[in-house]
Amino acid sequence: MSDSPAPLADPHIAFDPSEGRRDIVVLGSTGSIGTQAIDLVLRNPDRFRVTALSAAGGRAGLLAEQARRLRVRTVAVARDEAVPALREALKEQYGSDPLPEILAGPDAATQVAASDCHTVLNGITGSIGLAPTLAALEAGRTLALANKESLIVGGPLVKAVAKPGQIIPVDSEHAALFQALAAGTRADVRKLVVTASGGPFRGRTREELAHVTREDALAHPTWAMGPVITVNSATLVNKGLEVIEAHLLYDIPFDRIEVVVHPQSYVHSMVEFTDGSTLAQATPPDMRGPIALGIGWPERVPDAAPAFDWSTASTWEFFPLDTEAFPSVGLARHVGELGGTAPAVFNAANEECVEAFLAGRLPFNGIMDTVTAVVAEHGTPAEGTSLTMPDVLEAETWARARARELTAKATAEARA
């Protein structure tokens, strides 16, 4: 996938800062990324204005409050049945004032992603973010991308429509790489070093992970995230996805992308250059910094996030990745090299397995065992085939169904 004229995310692309306030569309506004983005916007009303919001629809009160505070034109929800509750919540917030336009249905986020604005922040969780990602890019919007899954499952589709530098990454790791890469050219880069906190189970063996609980997995030591992302951090699937994403964003081969465990989560990633220098981007763990970079680039937003107190002593540690206890990174690297629908199969199977684990139907180690089995059954994509959206959807549907079958079989055998 190195046929693009420049990386999808390129800090060397010259951008002209927009005059006045920058219009933003926020997808996934009631989630972790969305709420922090709105906090940034409300603290910087001279820089940003939100014109539209989208959310799943389960938190109608919060979505209505966001719409009123931001005075948006459009509010979108993914489910039609969420509209009555949303409309009532909006009436409570707006009183006698006119309500914003309401869009509903599975294509609602895609509609607002293509609406008139400067930047679309895609903070949706899961591969359902692919269609809005493509819509924003096709409409010529700058895409602040927090939805890594859309790039993972639809890499070739995204690369086919994105202009060089049109994507600004919002993941803390990729925002770090983006900033460090500004110090040299692509020819200067020896390797990318993606850091991982290690999650709540750092240092445990595979045997010790056999009986960990849902509550154990959700107790992340440094980041506050939603349950799916938190479990992905516990299995290190999130780090595997980030390796694939780094390859796609920066056009660096997989064998030059390394993962290292850094428990403090201060250094978000590093770039090693050919002269032996390594540049690290570091801040206290806080997603408002990467979000501000995503929606404000090439300008920085003052006081977007806390800075270090260098008068206080601290220790920063780095450890090699335990690939036996956490095989997810190696499997992700494998499916990334396979390409085609393999990453979509990996991601969809993982989403199903995480849901089963959270519901108590699958043990922790069973997540990666099942994903590995589904990936193996999927096999190697046919060479020379070009990826299409129907290909992705068909592969995801198969992978989800197969993961559910294997999970049900494992549950039955455990009870026998």
Backbone torsions as a table, in degrees:
resi	resn	phi	psi	omega
1	MET	NA	44.1	-176.7
2	SER	-113.4	24.6	-176.8
3	ASP	-91.6	1.5	178.8
4	SER	-76.4	151.3	-177.1
5	PRO	-68.9	-20.8	178.9
6	ALA	-159.7	160.3	178.7
7	PRO	-57.9	152.7	177.3
8	LEU	-61.2	-39.0	177.4
9	ALA	-113.0	111.8	-173.5
10	ASP	-136.4	108.6	-179.3
11	PRO	-67.7	-11.1	-179.2
12	HIS	-87.0	-9.8	176.8
13	ILE	-68.2	131.3	-178.9
14	ALA	-80.4	122.2	176.3
15	PHE	-111.7	142.9	171.2
16	ASP	-96.0	117.4	177.8
17	PRO	-57.2	137.4	-179.4
18	SER	-69.0	145.8	178.2
19	GLU	-76.0	141.4	179.1
20	GLY	68.7	-153.3	-178.0
21	ARG	-75.9	145.9	179.3
22	ARG	-96.2	124.7	179.3
23	ASP	-79.6	130.2	-174.5
24	ILE	-124.2	140.2	167.3
25	VAL	-108.5	130.6	-178.4
26	VAL	-111.6	115.8	176.2
27	LEU	-98.7	131.2	-174.8
28	GLY	79.4	44.3	-169.0
29	SER	-70.0	-24.2	-178.3
30	THR	-93.0	0.3	176.6
31	GLY	-86.6	-174.8	-175.9
32	SER	-61.2	-49.5	-179.9
33	ILE	-64.4	-44.9	-177.3
34	GLY	-62.3	-45.0	-178.4
35	THR	-66.6	-36.6	178.0
36	GLN	-71.4	-34.3	176.3
37	ALA	-64.2	-42.0	-180.0
38	ILE	-66.2	-36.2	174.7
39	ASP	-59.4	-42.5	177.9
40	LEU	-63.2	-43.8	-179.1
41	VAL	-63.3	-44.7	-178.2
42	LEU	-66.8	-26.5	176.9
43	ARG	-84.9	-9.1	-178.7
44	ASN	-134.6	59.9	-175.4
45	PRO	-67.0	-17.8	177.5
46	ASP	-80.3	-15.5	-177.9
47	ARG	-101.6	-37.1	-170.2
48	PHE	-131.4	150.1	172.3
49	ARG	-140.8	127.0	178.1
50	VAL	-89.9	126.2	-177.6
51	THR	-101.0	-24.2	-179.0
52	ALA	-152.6	149.7	178.3
53	LEU	-127.2	148.0	169.3
54	SER	-135.8	148.7	177.9
55	ALA	-155.2	169.2	179.5
56	ALA	-64.4	-38.7	176.8
57	GLY	117.9	-5.2	-177.3
58	GLY	-77.0	-15.3	-179.1
59	ARG	-119.6	68.5	-173.9
60	ALA	-61.5	-39.4	-178.9
61	GLY	-62.8	-45.7	179.2
62	LEU	-65.8	-42.3	-179.7
63	LEU	-62.0	-41.8	178.8
64	ALA	-66.0	-39.6	177.7
65	GLU	-63.8	-42.3	177.3
66	GLN	-60.7	-44.1	-178.7
67	ALA	-60.6	-42.7	-179.6
68	ARG	-68.2	-44.8	-177.0
69	ARG	-65.1	-33.2	-177.4
70	LEU	-93.8	-14.0	-178.3
71	ARG	55.1	52.2	-177.2
72	VAL	-76.2	160.5	176.9
73	ARG	-82.6	-34.5	-171.0
74	THR	-138.4	140.6	173.2
75	VAL	-125.3	130.4	-177.6
76	ALA	-122.3	139.4	174.6
77	VAL	-128.0	150.0	-172.6
78	ALA	-78.9	-16.5	-176.2
79	ARG	-122.7	131.3	178.9
80	ASP	-60.3	-36.1	-177.5
81	GLU	-69.0	-11.0	178.0
82	ALA	-82.6	-11.4	-173.8
83	VAL	-64.1	-46.1	-179.1
84	PRO	-57.0	-45.8	179.6
85	ALA	-64.9	-39.4	178.8
86	LEU	-64.7	-43.6	-179.0
87	ARG	-62.3	-41.3	178.1
88	GLU	-65.2	-41.2	179.0
89	ALA	-64.6	-39.2	177.7
90	LEU	-64.4	-40.8	178.9
91	LYS	-61.8	-38.7	177.9
92	GLU	-64.7	-37.7	-178.0
93	GLN	-76.9	-40.1	-171.7
94	TYR	-91.6	-19.8	-177.7
95	GLY	62.5	-124.2	-178.8
96	SER	-87.6	-3.4	179.8
97	ASP	-73.0	153.5	178.5
98	PRO	-62.4	140.7	179.5
99	LEU	-82.5	154.9	174.8
100	PRO	-70.6	164.3	174.1
101	GLU	-63.5	140.3	178.6
102	ILE	-115.4	125.9	173.2
103	LEU	-113.8	145.5	-178.4
104	ALA	-144.3	153.5	177.9
105	GLY	117.0	171.3	-176.1
106	PRO	-64.3	-19.3	179.9
107	ASP	-99.5	3.8	-174.5
108	ALA	-63.2	-43.7	179.8
109	ALA	-64.7	-35.9	178.6
110	THR	-65.1	-37.7	178.3
111	GLN	-63.1	-47.8	-177.9
112	VAL	-72.2	-25.5	177.4
113	ALA	-64.4	-26.8	179.9
114	ALA	-95.9	3.4	-176.7
115	SER	-74.7	171.1	-175.0
116	ASP	-70.2	115.5	178.6
117	CYS	-168.2	176.5	175.2
118	HIS	-91.7	-48.3	-172.7
119	THR	-131.8	137.7	172.1
120	VAL	-108.2	121.1	173.8
121	LEU	-95.0	111.3	-179.9
122	ASN	-95.1	97.8	178.7
123	GLY	-107.3	18.8	177.0
124	ILE	-68.9	145.1	175.7
125	THR	-97.3	130.8	175.0
126	GLY	102.2	171.7	-176.1
127	SER	-71.2	-9.5	174.7
128	ILE	-64.6	-10.7	177.1
129	GLY	-78.1	-5.5	-176.6
130	LEU	-64.9	-48.9	-178.0
131	ALA	-60.0	-45.4	175.2
132	PRO	-62.5	-35.8	176.4
133	THR	-59.6	-49.0	-179.7
134	LEU	-64.3	-39.3	-179.3
135	ALA	-63.8	-43.1	179.6
136	ALA	-63.6	-44.1	-179.3
137	LEU	-65.9	-44.1	-179.6
138	GLU	-64.6	-28.7	178.1
139	ALA	-81.8	-3.5	177.8
140	GLY	83.9	14.9	-179.8
141	ARG	-80.7	151.8	166.7
142	THR	-71.7	134.0	-177.0
143	LEU	-110.1	111.7	171.0
144	ALA	-86.9	106.1	-165.9
145	LEU	-102.7	108.8	170.6
146	ALA	-104.0	-15.8	-179.4
147	ASN	-85.4	83.3	-175.7
148	LYS	-63.1	-29.4	-174.6
149	GLU	-62.3	-33.0	-178.4
150	SER	-65.3	-34.1	177.2
151	LEU	-76.2	-36.6	-179.5
152	ILE	-62.8	-52.3	-172.7
153	VAL	-79.8	-24.3	-176.3
154	GLY	-124.7	34.4	-176.7
155	GLY	-47.4	-54.8	-180.0
156	PRO	-62.4	-34.5	178.5
157	LEU	-66.1	-42.4	179.5
158	VAL	-66.0	-44.5	-178.4
159	LYS	-65.0	-26.9	-179.0
160	ALA	-72.3	-26.2	-175.3
161	VAL	-110.4	-20.5	-175.1
162	ALA	-78.1	136.6	172.1
163	LYS	-80.6	154.1	178.4
164	PRO	-54.3	128.8	177.4
165	GLY	76.7	7.6	-177.0
166	GLN	-74.2	-20.4	-178.6
167	ILE	-102.1	130.5	171.8
168	ILE	-111.7	116.7	-175.1
169	PRO	-73.6	143.4	-179.7
170	VAL	-110.4	-21.2	171.5
171	ASP	-51.7	140.2	-176.9
172	SER	-59.7	-37.6	-178.3
173	GLU	-67.3	-43.9	-176.8
174	HIS	-78.2	-28.5	171.3
175	ALA	-65.3	-35.8	177.1
176	ALA	-66.2	-46.1	178.1
177	LEU	-61.8	-41.5	179.6
178	PHE	-55.9	-45.6	-178.3
179	GLN	-72.1	-40.6	-179.2
180	ALA	-68.6	-33.9	179.8
181	LEU	-66.3	-19.3	178.6
182	ALA	-64.6	-15.6	-176.5
183	ALA	-82.3	-7.6	-178.8
184	GLY	-158.0	176.6	177.2
185	THR	-88.6	169.2	178.6
186	ARG	-61.9	-33.7	179.2
187	ALA	-67.0	-20.8	-180.0
188	ASP	-81.5	-13.0	-171.2
189	VAL	-84.1	123.8	174.2
190	ARG	-88.9	-47.2	177.2
191	LYS	-160.8	159.4	172.6
192	LEU	-100.0	137.5	178.4
193	VAL	-118.0	109.9	-179.4
194	VAL	-94.7	126.2	-178.5
195	THR	-92.0	149.3	177.8
196	ALA	-130.3	137.7	177.5
197	SER	-66.8	-25.7	-173.3
198	GLY	93.3	-11.1	178.1
199	GLY	66.6	-168.9	-176.9
200	PRO	-73.8	-11.4	-174.0
201	PHE	-112.5	19.8	179.3
202	ARG	-58.0	132.6	178.3
203	GLY	91.1	-9.2	179.6
204	ARG	-87.2	148.2	176.6
205	THR	-83.8	168.4	177.4
206	ARG	-59.0	-39.9	179.7
207	GLU	-62.9	-37.7	-179.6
208	GLU	-73.0	-18.7	180.0
209	LEU	-86.7	-6.5	-172.0
210	ALA	-62.2	-30.2	-172.8
211	HIS	-122.3	20.1	177.8
212	VAL	-68.8	153.8	-174.0
213	THR	-102.9	170.9	174.4
214	ARG	-55.6	-45.4	-179.0
215	GLU	-64.2	-38.1	176.5
216	ASP	-60.6	-45.8	-175.7
217	ALA	-68.5	-29.7	-177.5
218	LEU	-85.3	-3.3	-179.1
219	ALA	-91.0	68.9	-178.7
220	HIS	-70.1	136.7	-173.4
221	PRO	-74.9	-22.3	-174.1
222	THR	-130.5	-23.5	-175.0
223	TRP	-117.7	143.9	172.8
224	ALA	-104.0	111.0	-174.2
225	MET	-138.0	172.8	175.2
226	GLY	-67.6	165.2	-174.0
227	PRO	-62.5	-39.9	-178.3
228	VAL	-65.6	-47.5	-179.5
229	ILE	-65.4	-35.7	-179.7
230	THR	-66.5	-41.0	176.1
231	VAL	-66.7	-38.7	176.3
232	ASN	-61.4	-30.9	176.0
233	SER	-73.0	-34.3	179.1
234	ALA	-68.4	-37.3	177.6
235	THR	-85.1	-12.2	-172.6
236	LEU	68.8	14.8	171.3
237	VAL	-58.8	-38.2	179.4
238	ASN	-57.7	-35.2	-179.7
239	LYS	-73.0	-35.6	174.9
240	GLY	-62.9	-43.3	176.9
241	LEU	-62.1	-37.4	-179.3
242	GLU	-68.9	-30.6	175.0
243	VAL	-63.9	-46.2	177.7
244	ILE	-62.0	-43.0	-178.4
245	GLU	-63.9	-40.8	178.7
246	ALA	-62.3	-40.3	177.2
247	HIS	-60.2	-44.2	-177.8
248	LEU	-72.8	-40.8	-177.3
249	LEU	-69.5	-40.0	-168.9
250	TYR	-114.3	0.9	177.0
251	ASP	57.7	40.1	176.9
252	ILE	-105.8	131.1	-178.8
253	PRO	-60.0	152.7	-177.0
254	PHE	-59.4	-34.6	-177.2
255	ASP	-73.3	-2.8	175.8
256	ARG	-115.5	23.1	175.2
257	ILE	-122.9	116.4	-173.9
258	GLU	-113.9	150.0	174.7
259	VAL	-115.0	132.6	177.7
260	VAL	-132.2	142.9	-177.6
261	VAL	-88.2	128.4	-178.4
262	HIS	-136.0	92.8	-169.2
263	PRO	-58.5	-32.7	-174.9
264	GLN	-72.8	-18.9	-178.3
265	SER	58.6	33.1	176.6
266	TYR	-88.8	-44.4	176.3
267	VAL	-89.9	117.8	-170.6
268	HIS	-89.0	-21.8	169.2
269	SER	176.9	170.3	-175.5
270	MET	-141.5	156.7	173.3
271	VAL	-123.5	124.7	175.2
272	GLU	-97.7	127.9	-178.0
273	PHE	-100.2	166.3	-172.9
274	THR	-66.8	-19.4	179.3
275	ASP	-86.4	4.2	179.7
276	GLY	97.1	-9.7	179.0
277	SER	-75.8	144.1	173.6
278	THR	-124.3	126.1	177.3
279	LEU	-105.3	126.4	180.0
280	ALA	-114.9	140.5	173.7
281	GLN	-104.5	126.3	-172.5
282	ALA	-135.0	135.2	170.4
283	THR	-152.4	161.2	169.8
284	PRO	-58.3	152.8	-177.7
285	PRO	-62.2	108.6	-179.2
286	ASP	-164.7	120.0	-174.4
287	MET	-76.2	-9.7	-178.8
288	ARG	-66.3	-26.8	176.3
289	GLY	-64.8	-54.8	176.1
290	PRO	-60.5	-36.2	178.3
291	ILE	-64.0	-44.0	179.1
292	ALA	-62.2	-38.7	177.1
293	LEU	-63.1	-41.8	-177.4
294	GLY	-64.2	-42.1	-176.3
295	ILE	-93.0	-13.1	-176.7
296	GLY	-110.2	-13.1	-175.0
297	TRP	-53.1	137.9	12.3
298	PRO	-89.6	4.0	177.7
299	GLU	-90.7	150.0	174.8
300	ARG	-97.7	147.7	-178.2
301	VAL	-97.3	113.3	-177.5
302	PRO	-57.2	136.6	176.1
303	ASP	57.0	32.6	178.1
304	ALA	-63.1	-35.6	-177.7
305	ALA	-147.1	163.5	-180.0
306	PRO	-64.2	152.6	174.0
307	ALA	-108.1	168.5	178.2
308	PHE	-71.2	147.4	168.1
309	ASP	-95.9	98.5	-173.6
310	TRP	-74.9	-4.7	176.1
311	SER	-83.8	-6.4	179.8
312	THR	-104.2	131.2	-179.8
313	ALA	-67.2	142.9	176.6
314	SER	-151.3	159.3	179.5
315	THR	-121.9	130.7	178.6
316	TRP	-113.6	124.7	-175.7
317	GLU	-116.2	151.4	176.8
318	PHE	-137.7	134.6	-177.8
319	PHE	-134.5	152.4	174.4
320	PRO	-69.6	156.2	179.3
321	LEU	-77.0	134.0	175.6
322	ASP	-85.7	97.8	-174.1
323	THR	-75.9	-18.6	177.9
324	GLU	-75.9	-45.8	179.2
325	ALA	-73.8	-30.4	-176.8
326	PHE	-128.2	80.4	-176.8
327	PRO	-78.8	-0.4	-172.7
328	SER	-63.3	-37.6	-177.3
329	VAL	-66.2	-43.4	178.2
330	GLY	-63.9	-39.5	178.6
331	LEU	-66.7	-40.5	178.0
332	ALA	-63.2	-41.7	177.5
333	ARG	-60.2	-39.9	179.6
334	HIS	-63.3	-48.2	-178.3
335	VAL	-69.7	-30.8	176.1
336	GLY	-63.7	-39.7	178.2
337	GLU	-70.6	-33.7	175.8
338	LEU	-64.3	-42.8	-179.9
339	GLY	72.3	-156.2	-178.0
340	GLY	58.9	-132.8	-179.4
341	THR	-91.2	0.0	-177.7
342	ALA	-58.9	-45.4	177.4
343	PRO	-62.3	-34.9	178.2
344	ALA	-65.8	-39.7	177.2
345	VAL	-63.4	-46.8	177.9
346	PHE	-56.5	-49.4	-175.9
347	ASN	-67.5	-45.2	-177.9
348	ALA	-65.3	-43.5	178.2
349	ALA	-61.6	-40.2	179.0
350	ASN	-64.2	-43.2	179.8
351	GLU	-59.3	-41.6	178.3
352	GLU	-65.7	-41.6	-178.0
353	CYS	-69.2	-37.6	176.2
354	VAL	-63.1	-42.5	177.7
355	GLU	-60.9	-41.4	178.7
356	ALA	-66.0	-39.5	177.4
357	PHE	-63.7	-45.3	-179.3
358	LEU	-64.2	-28.2	179.7
359	ALA	-88.5	-1.4	178.3
360	GLY	83.1	15.4	-178.3
361	ARG	-97.2	-4.6	-175.9
362	LEU	-147.1	133.6	176.3
363	PRO	-71.6	164.8	-175.5
364	PHE	-58.2	-50.4	179.7
365	ASN	-64.4	-23.5	179.0
366	GLY	-65.8	-21.5	178.7
367	ILE	-59.8	-58.3	-176.9
368	MET	-73.7	-30.3	176.2
369	ASP	-60.9	-43.5	-178.6
370	THR	-71.1	-43.5	178.7
371	VAL	-60.5	-42.0	179.1
372	THR	-60.6	-42.0	-179.9
373	ALA	-65.3	-42.0	-179.9
374	VAL	-65.2	-43.0	178.7
375	VAL	-62.1	-41.2	-179.6
376	ALA	-64.6	-40.2	178.4
377	GLU	-66.3	-34.3	-179.3
378	HIS	-64.1	-37.4	176.3
379	GLY	79.1	-163.2	-176.0
380	THR	-95.7	130.2	178.2
381	PRO	-60.5	148.3	177.0
382	ALA	-65.0	134.0	-179.1
383	GLU	-68.4	145.0	175.9
384	GLY	84.6	-3.1	179.2
385	THR	-85.0	140.6	177.4
386	SER	-97.7	142.0	-175.6
387	LEU	-79.1	137.9	174.8
388	THR	-126.3	164.0	177.3
389	MET	-60.5	-43.4	175.5
390	PRO	-58.6	-35.2	176.7
391	ASP	-59.8	-46.3	-178.9
392	VAL	-62.5	-47.8	-177.5
393	LEU	-63.9	-40.5	179.3
394	GLU	-65.7	-43.3	179.2
395	ALA	-64.1	-41.7	178.7
396	GLU	-63.7	-44.5	-179.5
397	THR	-60.0	-45.3	178.0
398	TRP	-62.7	-45.2	-176.5
399	ALA	-64.3	-40.2	179.0
400	ARG	-64.7	-45.6	-179.4
401	ALA	-63.0	-43.4	-179.1
402	ARG	-67.4	-38.5	177.4
403	ALA	-63.5	-39.7	178.1
404	ARG	-65.6	-40.1	178.0
405	GLU	-61.5	-46.6	-178.9
406	LEU	-67.0	-35.4	177.8
407	THR	-65.9	-44.3	179.2
408	ALA	-63.1	-40.1	178.3
409	LYS	-63.5	-43.5	179.9
410	ALA	-64.2	-38.2	179.8
411	THR	-65.7	-43.6	179.9
412	ALA	-62.9	-41.2	-179.3
413	GLU	-67.6	-35.8	179.9
414	ALA	-67.6	-30.5	-178.1
415	ARG	-85.9	-16.5	-176.1
416	ALA	-68.9	NA	NA
